[in-house]
Amino acid sequence: MGATAIVTGGGRGIGAASAERLASLGAQVVIVSRTEAEVRATVEAVRKTARDGGAIEGFALDLSAPDSTRRLFDFALEKFRGPVTVLVNNAAIGYVTPFAESTREDILREWRKIQAINIETPLLLSHEFMRRLVKAEGPSRPGTIINISSLGGVTGTEKFPGLALYVTSKAAIIGMTEALAVEGKPLGIRVNAVAPGAVDTEMLRKAAPHLRTETTPADVARVISALADSRASSGVTGTVIEIHSNL
Ligand SMILES: NC(=O)c1ccc[n+]([C@@H]2O[C@H](COP(=O)([O-])OP(=O)(O)OC[C@H]3O[C@@H](n4cnc5c(N)ncnc54)[C@H](OP(=O)(O)O)[C@@H]3O)[C@@H](O)[C@H]2O)c1
């Protein structure tokens, strides 16, 4: 694939599966998440399956901390030299609570946490990605951003109770995708979103322990890798790809 990719939230779940898939297709991948043991475990596992020049490095970092987005790109440059050409904005947190029963303080406190990682981080990383790619290569350097939204963030889909803050953040990601796709077009940068339904990960197990789904992180990773590969998805930009589970 010959890409250098950043995958946020790569310590587990969809992010770890995406890192594994991209490295198995020959990409150089940087993963980032807070839990050091999970970052290390993913790096060790992916090194065993990387192919055709594929490689992986891990960074344990809280992406909602000040200046972390710049530090992440500096880390990638130090490890892999050339510019980052694929950005997978995957890290996110959830919050489940009945809206009307929450206090104003609860809403504000949880919204600040959610918006910091689910919205602000993807915005700042996308800014860093576009700015650095243009500076390094000039306009028309192929690059691609893949934002992980959720079926809950797509207008008109069925919503589940208790997820107002999370769904609000995932709808914002779709707006961001469409807006950045327009700005990316003259620069040669494609921007797309993936909106999965229920996927068997820790996030789902915590938010809805009763739910069972056959959709795996690897299923989502295959879609992400197709969007990351400009040969597989040339000209595809500004789209939201829905992944429907068997629920
Ligand atoms: N699972 C589903 O059913 C489902 C459905 C639709 C959409 N999605 C979306 O898919 C994406 C991946 O979710 P998942 O199910 O794989 O969840 P997950 O298993 O909880 O993984 C989330 C990852 O994000 C990292 N992360 C969270 N906060 C972070 C921070 N402040 N800084 C750095 N890393 C952070 C987590 O690591 P640390 O906690 O160690 O930092 C973890 O590696 C999310 O955007 C989610 O909204 C999931």
The ligand as a Gaussian input file, in Angstrom:
#p B3LYP/6-31G(d) Opt

LIG

0 1
 N      -18.442000      -0.863000      18.950000
 C      -19.514000      -0.379000      18.355000
 O      -20.592000      -0.973000      18.408000
 C      -19.415000       0.896000      17.565000
 C      -20.515000       1.248000      16.773000
 C      -20.453000       2.422000      16.024000
 C      -19.332000       3.213000      16.064000
 N      -18.275000       2.837000      16.853000
 C      -17.108000       3.726000      16.839000
 O      -15.960000       2.985000      16.508000
 C      -14.813000       3.595000      17.085000
 C      -13.992000       2.563000      17.852000
 O      -14.793000       2.054000      18.892000
 P      -14.573000       0.622000      19.572000
 O      -15.896000      -0.015000      19.616000
 O      -13.409000      -0.083000      18.980000
 O      -14.268000       1.136000      21.065000
 P      -13.201000       0.732000      22.169000
 O      -12.964000      -0.736000      22.152000
 O      -13.652000       1.366000      23.425000
 O      -11.873000       1.453000      21.639000
 C      -11.745000       2.846000      21.683000
 C      -10.273000       3.193000      21.588000
 O      -10.116000       4.619000      21.719000
 C       -9.110000       4.882000      22.702000
 N       -9.311000       6.170000      23.355000
 C      -10.399000       6.608000      24.019000
 N      -10.179000       7.827000      24.549000
 C       -8.920000       8.184000      24.182000
 C       -8.093000       9.324000      24.437000
 N       -8.518000      10.361000      25.181000
 N       -6.861000       9.362000      23.897000
 C       -6.393000       8.330000      23.150000
 N       -7.116000       7.226000      22.886000
 C       -8.371000       7.145000      23.407000
 C       -9.247000       3.699000      23.669000
 O       -8.072000       3.447000      24.421000
 P       -7.802000       4.024000      25.910000
 O       -9.086000       3.915000      26.659000
 O       -6.705000       3.143000      26.393000
 O       -7.356000       5.417000      25.687000
 C       -9.457000       2.549000      22.685000
 O       -8.211000       2.094000      22.184000
 C      -15.335000       4.736000      17.952000
 O      -15.259000       5.942000      17.218000
 C      -16.782000       4.360000      18.180000
 O      -17.589000       5.487000      18.450000
 C      -18.290000       1.713000      17.603000

